[in-house]
Amino acid sequence: MTLWTLAAVEEALRDSWAADTCSPDDLARGGWHPDNPAWGHCDITALVVNDLFGGDLVVGEVRDGDERAGYHWWNVLPTGVEIDLTRDQFRRGQTVTAARTVRRPPGPLPRRAAEYALLRERVAERLGPLPTPADGLPPHP
């Protein structure tokens, strides 16, 4: 069994984020730039953290003023500790509201499967082999 520190996982994720793993919605909304690498990566980052540590996923609505500007995902570990490795992407005063805990849905991802697989691959290059995803399916689309 391989043990990772949260710091090592965070560093591997941050080194792995790029335009080709950014959410297409967020790319259209504001592009991706290395100065804000977490932008558009919350969903697949939360899934990779879930693969490594288990627990639950949390989703909330992103608000930009009075407008809904999307959703934000993060993790609650089995110990109850909340981990949000992409919270720093919100630099224009956006807020996250209406958070709810959800279980990871079974089966392949309905969207973002290719980006998730690419992010997992890059993280594995930095950390070594990763466990099978929580849904039990291979990590590639």
Buried (B, 14 or more C-beta within 10 A) or exposed (E): EEEBEBEEBBBBBBEBBBEEBBBEBBBEEBEBEEEBBBBBBBBBBBBBBBBBBBBBBBBBBBBBEEEEBBBBBBBBBEEEEBBBBBEEBBEEEBEBEEEEEEEBEEEEBEEBBBBBBBBBBBBBEBBEEBEEBBBEBEBEE
